[in-house]
Amino acid sequence: MRYRTAAIWSAILVGGMFGLPDAIKALFLPSLEQGIATPIPVYERALIGFAFFCFRFRLLLVLPIAVIVVALFSVAGFTSVMRARKLKHSSPH
């Protein structure tokens, strides 16, 4: 894994955890405001439930997310060192 890949996965994880509830609210809140007479589709109900979970437990999940981000960059650093050693030993001298 490269540092760029670790950074992308970290941005997706953090952005999804903290930005997803607002994005879902912006997308589906207008359809919810139409009234109770219209049934809510199953996929909207599932997405709203997931957004509610992320919004409610975001402060509790900060530490596990931070650990995952550190682990991603640690793996990227370890594989970078291993890749450098492999290239060093494989070059003809």
PyMOL commands that set and color helices and strands:
alter all, ss='L'
color gray80, all
select helices_A, chain A and resi 3-32+42-56+62-90
alter helices_A, ss='H'
color red, helices_A
deselect
rebuild
show_as cartoon
